[in-house]
């Protein structure tokens, strides 16, 4: 992933006679009047933290930190396979055996496809922890409800990405079981969430834990995708199952009418929902409680920023220059949309003194030369993607002096998504698409974003609105499949049928090989066994 020798040479060229030991003395903790790195987190310095409950459940709940906002797991699989994020090959950097190119092109395979093995292992790691604690006599009824919710959440990831997985609900010898169908896993998740709800707390949860609202929010997502999760495979394509739009609306209403969560046309501010100081933001329903000292695993700044952008934010370590967004996705936002200003880092970049930051190993064909200028346009996916091309992922904003581990909590379930779930289910209820039924929820979110209300809404516009609101929250792949847009052509990716075998990802060969003897993990339809 990272060519350390090249980075060392670049650093030496950038800093010239300034030694590494003197670097901190040269970078100031204040900005010139003109300095504007287009990232609202800059200026935050303190670690805003809160302890999670001392309830004996942390061994399970901390597992949501794995793969949620770092490279090589669930976040990578969901984002790089979609039309909103890409990792270009930059010469010798980020080729990684071609796995991110094949992910972008939907050339999925059981070997060399980035993020899939991490998604599988991280999810089952969480499930095994839940099972272990559920089997302990000292776990209370309330604790068991929390664990059943969490286990259902991990199984939701698995059913969404892989479909036909093993419902492992015990630990120890003999815990490996035969695969269940995707429809069976879907039914298990529904049953577990409904069973947990009576013993989950009402209102806002304790920090890092779940309440009834979290279970209902996850149910709204589950029901919205019910016809996908129960689809049947025949002749190389999937035929959707029965829809559950009314159930999705009812679950969403349980959250939105509870009085514990609300969004107005101004509050909470969109940027605050994702900032480094977003602990217990009023929009959060269930979070991955990342913290630079006590809850590591969030590395988005490292994943997206160019190497010299270390000087913009005074980062503790040099970034990796990997992830950016596609130009068409960036351009899907209106110019005045606050979400675009918050979600992306674009334009010329400077250090904390206001001086341009340079890449002296810049591409000779780059008209910007050495000064770093993040342009929405990207020249090519491979083999020589420009090193500074592409708007960078800034939604979870970066703080001054940031460590490799970020402080931002990652909302796994939040009010904005639940509103969009209700909006979409309302529009689809009864067959066809009635955009008028979705306008109230959509326009409230648009008002918060500072853009004009829509007078009408098409299915395509609702998909675009979900993209604008939920960018970088690892939901885009799921949305594209449900809207029938998964097979669309986009930049450097050819069209394919939207409901072919690729709506499920393949199991990695290592996962298949690890199955217990006689209890095989059978590869998903359409992929070579």
C-alpha positions in Angstrom: 0.0 0.0 0.0 2.6 2.5 1.0 6.0 2.7 -0.6 8.0 3.9 2.4 11.3 4.4 0.6 9.6 6.8 -1.9 7.8 8.6 0.9 11.1 9.1 2.7 12.7 10.6 -0.5 9.7 12.9 -1.0 9.9 14.1 2.6 13.6 14.8 2.2 12.9 16.8 -1.0 10.1 18.7 0.5 11.9 19.8 3.6 15.3 20.3 2.1 17.8 21.4 4.7 15.2 21.4 7.5 15.8 18.3 9.6 13.0 16.1 10.8 14.0 17.0 14.4 13.2 20.7 13.6 9.9 20.1 11.8 7.7 20.8 14.9 9.5 24.1 15.5 8.8 25.2 11.9 5.1 24.4 11.9 3.1 26.9 14.0 -0.2 26.3 15.9 -1.9 29.3 14.3 -2.9 30.3 10.8 -2.3 33.2 8.5 -5.4 35.3 7.9 -5.8 33.9 4.4 -5.4 30.2 5.4 -8.5 28.2 4.6 -7.8 24.4 4.1 -11.6 23.8 3.5 -11.9 21.5 6.4 -14.0 22.6 9.3 -12.3 20.4 11.9 -9.1 22.4 11.8 -8.6 24.3 15.0 -10.1 21.6 17.2 -7.2 20.4 19.4 -8.6 18.8 22.6 -9.6 15.2 22.9 -13.3 15.3 23.6 -13.9 11.9 25.2 -16.4 10.1 27.4 -16.1 6.6 29.0 -18.4 3.9 27.9 -20.4 2.1 30.6 -18.6 -0.3 33.0 -21.2 -3.0 32.3 -19.0 -5.9 31.2 -20.1 -5.6 27.6 -17.2 -3.6 26.2 -15.4 -6.7 24.9 -18.3 -7.1 22.4 -19.2 -3.4 21.7 -15.6 -2.3 21.0 -15.7 -4.7 18.1 -17.6 -2.1 16.1 -14.4 -0.2 15.9 -12.9 -2.8 13.6 -13.3 -2.1 9.9 -15.9 0.7 10.3 -13.6 3.6 9.4 -10.2 2.2 8.5 -8.6 0.6 5.4 -9.1 -3.0 4.5 -12.4 -3.9 6.0 -16.1 -3.1 5.8 -15.7 0.6 5.0 -13.4 -0.2 2.1 -15.7 -2.9 0.6 -18.8 -0.7 0.8 -17.2 2.5 -0.4 -14.6 1.5 -3.1 -17.2 -0.7 -4.8 -19.5 2.3 -5.2 -19.7 5.4 -7.3 -18.6 7.7 -4.4 -15.1 6.6 -3.6 -12.1 5.3 -5.4 -8.5 4.3 -4.9 -6.5 5.0 -8.0 -3.2 3.3 -8.9 -0.6 6.0 -8.7 2.3 4.5 -10.5 3.9 2.1 -7.9 1.7 3.3 -5.1 -1.7 1.7 -4.2 -1.6 -1.1 -6.8 -1.8 -3.7 -4.1 -2.0 -6.6 -6.6 -4.8 -4.8 -8.4 -7.4 -5.5 -5.6 -8.8 -1.9 -5.4 -9.0 -1.7 -9.2 -11.0 -4.9 -9.4 -13.2 -3.7 -6.6 -13.9 -0.5 -8.5 -14.6 -2.3 -11.7 -16.9 -4.9 -10.1 -14.5 -7.7 -11.1 -15.0 -9.4 -7.8 -13.2 -12.7 -7.0 -12.4 -14.9 -4.0 -8.8 -13.8 -4.1 -7.3 -10.3 -4.3 -10.5 -8.3 -3.7 -9.9 -5.7 -1.0 -11.8 -5.5 2.2 -13.9 -8.7 1.9 -11.9 -10.9 4.2 -11.6 -8.1 6.7 -15.4 -7.6 6.6 -16.0 -11.3 7.2 -13.5 -11.7 10.0 -14.4 -8.4 11.8 -18.1 -9.2 11.8 -17.6 -12.8 13.1 -15.1 -11.5 15.7 -17.9 -9.3 17.1 -20.5 -12.1 16.9 -18.2 -14.5 18.8 -17.7 -11.9 21.5 -21.5 -11.5 21.8 -22.0 -15.2 21.9 -19.4 -15.6 24.7 -21.0 -12.9 26.9 -24.5 -14.2 26.2 -23.4 -17.6 27.5 -22.2 -16.2 30.9 -24.5 -16.6 33.9 -23.6 -13.1 35.2 -24.9 -11.3 32.1 -28.1 -9.5 33.0 -31.3 -9.5 31.1 -30.7 -5.9 30.0 -27.1 -6.9 29.0 -28.4 -9.8 26.9 -30.8 -7.5 25.1 -27.8 -5.2 24.3 -25.8 -8.2 23.0 -28.7 -9.5 20.9 -29.0 -6.2 19.3 -25.3 -6.0 18.6 -25.1 -9.5 17.3 -28.0 -8.7 14.9 -26.1 -5.6 13.8 -23.0 -7.7 12.9 -25.2 -10.2 11.1 -26.8 -7.3 9.2 -23.3 -6.5 7.8 -22.8 -10.1 6.8 -26.3 -10.5 5.2 -25.9 -7.3 3.3 -22.4 -8.1 1.9 -22.3 -11.9 1.6 -25.9 -13.1 2.1 -25.6 -16.8 2.7 -23.6 -17.0 5.9 -23.4 -19.2 9.0 -25.7 -18.4 11.9 -23.3 -19.1 14.7 -25.0 -18.5 18.0 -22.8 -20.4 20.4 -19.1 -20.6 21.2 -16.6 -23.4 21.8 -16.4 -26.8 20.3 -19.0 -27.7 17.7 -20.1 -24.1 17.2 -19.4 -24.2 13.5 -22.7 -24.8 11.6 -23.9 -25.2 8.1 -24.7 -22.1 6.0 -28.1 -20.5 6.1 -29.8 -18.9 3.2 -29.8 -15.1 2.9 -33.6 -15.1 3.6 -33.0 -17.2 6.8 -30.3 -14.8 8.0 -32.6 -11.9 7.3 -35.4 -13.6 9.4 -33.0 -14.2 12.2 -31.9 -10.6 12.4 -35.6 -9.5 12.5 -36.4 -11.9 15.2 -33.4 -11.0 17.4 -34.1 -7.3 17.1 -37.8 -7.7 18.0 -36.9 -10.0 20.9 -34.3 -7.5 22.3 -36.6 -4.4 22.1 -38.6 -5.0 25.3 -35.5 -5.1 27.5 -33.6 -2.3 25.8 -33.7 1.2 27.4 -36.1 3.9 26.2 -34.8 7.2 24.9 -31.2 8.0 24.2 -28.8 5.2 25.0 -25.8 5.3 27.2 -22.7 6.3 25.4 -21.6 3.5 23.0 -24.6 1.3 23.8 -28.0 0.7 22.2 -31.6 1.7 23.1 -34.9 0.7 21.7 -34.4 3.4 19.1 -31.3 1.7 17.8 -33.1 -1.5 17.3 -36.0 0.3 15.5 -33.5 2.2 13.3 -31.8 -1.0 12.2 -35.2 -2.5 11.6 -36.1 0.4 9.3 -32.9 -0.3 7.3 -33.6 -4.0 7.3 -37.2 -3.7 6.1 -36.3 -1.2 3.4 -34.0 -3.8 1.9 -36.2 -6.9 2.7 -37.0 -7.6 -1.0 -33.2 -7.7 -1.7 -32.4 -9.9 1.2 -35.1 -12.4 0.3 -34.4 -12.4 -3.4 -34.1 -15.7 -5.2 -31.3 -16.6 -7.6 -32.0 -18.3 -10.9 -30.4 -18.2 -14.4 -27.7 -15.8 -13.3 -29.9 -13.1 -11.8 -31.8 -12.3 -8.6 -35.6 -11.9 -8.5 -36.6 -9.6 -5.7 -38.7 -11.0 -2.8 -41.6 -9.4 -1.0 -41.4 -5.7 0.1 -41.9 -4.5 3.7 -42.2 -0.8 3.2 -45.0 -0.3 5.7 -42.9 -2.1 8.3 -40.0 0.2 7.4 -42.2 3.2 7.9 -43.5 1.9 11.3 -40.0 1.2 12.6 -38.8 4.6 11.5 -41.7 6.3 13.2 -40.8 4.5 16.5 -37.6 6.5 16.3 -38.8 9.8 14.9 -41.9 10.0 17.2 -40.1 8.9 20.3 -39.2 12.5 21.4 -35.6 11.5 22.0 -34.3 12.4 18.6 -35.1 15.2 16.2 -33.7 17.3 13.3 -34.8 20.8 12.6 -34.0 23.0 9.6 -30.9 24.2 11.4 -30.0 21.8 14.2 -27.9 19.8 14.8 -25.5 21.3 12.3 -24.5 18.8 9.7 -20.8 19.3 10.3 -21.2 18.8 14.1 -22.6 15.3 13.6 -19.2 14.1 12.3 -16.6 16.4 13.9 -13.8 15.4 16.3 -15.9 16.8 19.1 -19.1 14.9 18.2 -19.4 12.9 21.4 -23.2 12.3 22.1 -24.4 14.4 19.2 -28.2 14.6 19.4 -28.5 13.0 16.0 -26.6 9.9 17.0 -28.6 6.7 17.7 -25.8 4.1 17.8 -22.1 4.9 17.3 -18.7 3.4 17.0 -17.0 5.5 19.8 -13.6 6.2 18.4 -11.0 8.0 20.5 -7.4 8.7 19.8 -6.3 7.3 23.2 -8.9 4.7 24.2 -10.7 3.6 21.0 -8.4 3.4 17.9 -9.3 2.2 14.4 -10.4 5.4 12.6 -7.8 6.4 10.0 -9.7 8.4 7.3 -7.2 11.3 7.4 -4.3 8.9 6.7 -6.3 7.0 4.0 -7.3 10.1 2.0 -4.8 12.9 2.3 -1.7 13.4 0.1 1.6 12.9 1.9 2.5 16.7 2.3 -0.9 17.4 3.7 0.7 16.3 7.0 1.8 20.0 7.1 -1.7 21.3 6.7 -3.0 19.7 9.8 0.2 19.1 11.6 -0.5 15.4 11.6 1.5 13.1 13.8 2.3 10.9 10.8 2.5 11.3 7.1 -0.8 10.3 5.2 -1.0 7.6 2.6 -2.7 9.4 -0.4 -5.2 6.7 -1.2 -9.0 7.5 -1.2 -10.7 10.2 -3.2 -14.2 10.7 -4.6 -15.4 10.4 -8.2 -15.8 13.7 -10.1 -19.5 13.0 -11.0 -20.3 12.3 -7.4 -18.7 15.5 -6.2 -20.6 17.4 -8.9 -23.9 15.9 -7.7 -24.1 18.6 -5.0 -25.4 22.1 -5.6 -22.8 24.8 -5.2 -24.4 26.2 -2.0 -24.9 22.8 -0.3 -23.3 22.8 3.1 -22.8 19.1 2.8 -20.5 19.5 -0.1 -18.4 22.1 1.8 -18.2 19.7 4.7 -17.8 16.4 2.9 -14.8 17.2 0.6 -11.4 18.8 0.6 -10.7 20.5 -2.7 -8.5 23.2 -4.1 -4.9 24.5 -3.4 -3.6 23.3 0.0 -1.2 25.2 2.3 0.7 24.5 5.5 -0.2 26.1 8.8 1.9 29.2 7.9 -0.2 29.7 4.7 2.6 28.6 2.3 1.7 26.1 -0.5 2.6 22.5 0.3 4.6 20.8 -2.5 5.0 17.3 -4.0 8.4 17.5 -5.6 7.8 14.1 -7.1 4.7 15.4 -8.9 3.5 14.0 -12.2 5.1 15.8 -15.1 1.8 15.9 -16.9 0.1 17.6 -14.0 -0.5 21.2 -15.0 -0.5 22.3 -11.3 3.1 21.2 -10.9 4.5 20.7 -7.4 1.9 22.7 -5.4 -0.8 20.4 -4.1 -4.2 21.2 -5.6 -7.0 18.7 -5.0 -9.0 18.8 -8.2 -12.4 16.9 -8.5 -11.2 15.6 -11.9 -9.1 12.5 -11.9 -7.1 11.7 -15.0 -7.3 7.9 -14.9 -7.9 4.9 -12.6 -4.6 3.1 -13.6 -1.7 2.8 -14.0 -0.8 6.5 -13.5 -3.6 8.2 -11.6 -2.5 11.7 -10.7 -1.1 11.8 -7.2 -3.1 15.0 -6.3 -6.3 14.4 -8.3 -9.6 13.8 -6.7 -11.6 15.6 -4.0 -10.6 14.1 -0.7 -12.8 12.6 2.0 -13.3 15.3 4.6 -16.7 14.5 6.1 -15.2 13.3 9.4 -13.1 16.4 9.8 -9.6 16.4 11.0 -8.2 18.3 14.0 -5.0 20.2 14.3 -2.2 18.0 15.6 -4.2 14.8 15.0 -2.8 11.4 15.7 -3.1 8.5 13.3 -6.1 7.5 15.4 -9.0 9.9 15.0 -11.4 11.2 17.7 -14.6 11.4 15.7 -17.4 9.0 16.7 -18.8 7.2 13.6 -22.6 7.1 13.6 -23.7 3.6 12.6 -27.3 4.7 13.0 -28.5 8.3 13.0 -31.7 10.3 12.6 -30.9 11.6 9.1 -30.8 8.1 7.7 -33.9 7.0 9.4 -35.8 10.0 7.9 -34.5 9.0 4.5 -35.6 5.4 5.1 -39.1 6.6 6.0 -39.1 8.9 2.9 -38.2 6.1 0.5 -40.5 3.6 2.0 -43.4 6.1 1.8 -42.6 6.8 -1.8 -42.5 3.1 -2.7 -45.5 2.0 -0.7 -48.3 0.6 -2.9 -46.0 0.1 -5.9 -44.4 2.5 -8.3 -42.8 5.7 -6.9 -44.7 8.6 -5.4 -42.1 11.3 -4.8 -44.6 13.6 -3.1 -44.8 11.2 -0.2 -41.1 11.6 0.5 -40.8 15.4 0.1 -41.3 16.5 3.7 -38.4 14.4 5.1 -36.1 15.1 2.2 -36.7 18.8 2.2 -36.1 19.1 6.0 -32.6 17.7 5.4 -32.1 19.9 2.4 -33.1 22.9 4.5 -30.4 22.0 7.1 -28.0 21.8 4.2 -28.9 25.3 3.0 -30.4 24.3 -0.3 -33.8 25.0 -1.7 -36.7 22.7 -1.2 -37.7 20.3 -4.0 -41.1 20.7 -5.5 -41.1 17.1 -6.9 -38.9 14.1 -6.5 -38.0 11.2 -8.8 -36.5 7.9 -7.8 -33.1 8.9 -9.3 -33.2 12.2 -7.3 -33.9 10.4 -4.1 -30.9 8.1 -4.7 -28.8 11.2 -5.3 -30.1 12.9 -2.1 -29.3 9.8 -0.1 -25.8 9.9 -1.5 -25.3 13.6 -0.7 -26.6 13.1 2.9 -25.0 9.8 3.7 -21.6 10.1 1.9 -18.8 8.2 3.6 -21.2 6.3 6.0 -20.6 3.0 4.2 -24.2 2.7 2.9 -23.8 3.6 -0.8 -23.3 0.1 -2.1 -26.5 -1.0 -0.3 -28.4 1.9 -1.7 -27.2 1.4 -5.3 -28.3 -2.2 -5.2 -31.8 -1.4 -3.9 -32.3 1.4 -6.5 -31.3 -0.9 -9.3 -28.3 1.3 -10.1 -25.5 -1.1 -8.9 -24.8 -2.2 -12.5 -24.8 1.3 -14.0 -21.7 2.4 -15.8 -19.6 5.1 -14.0 -16.1 6.5 -14.4 -13.7 3.7 -15.4 -16.4 1.0 -14.6 -18.5 -0.7 -17.3 -22.2 -1.5 -17.0 -23.4 -4.9 -16.0 -26.9 -6.2 -15.0 -27.9 -4.6 -11.7 -29.4 -7.8 -10.2 -26.8 -10.3 -11.4 -24.7 -12.4 -9.1 -22.7 -9.4 -8.0 -25.3 -8.1 -5.6 -23.5 -10.5 -3.2 -19.8 -10.4 -2.7 -17.6 -13.5 -2.9 -16.2 -15.2 0.2 -12.4 -15.0 0.3 -10.6 -18.3 -0.3 -9.1 -18.0 3.1 -12.6 -17.9 4.7 -13.6 -20.9 2.7 -10.5 -22.8 3.7 -11.0 -22.0 7.4 -14.4 -23.8 7.5 -14.5 -26.8 9.8 -14.1 -30.2 8.1 -17.4 -31.4 6.8 -19.1 -28.0 7.4 -18.2 -26.3 4.2 -18.5 -22.6 3.4 -20.0 -22.7 -0.1 -19.1 -19.9 -2.4 -21.9 -17.6 -3.5 -23.7 -18.2 -6.8 -21.9 -16.9 -9.9 -18.4 -17.1 -8.5 -16.0 -20.0 -9.2 -15.8 -22.5 -6.3 
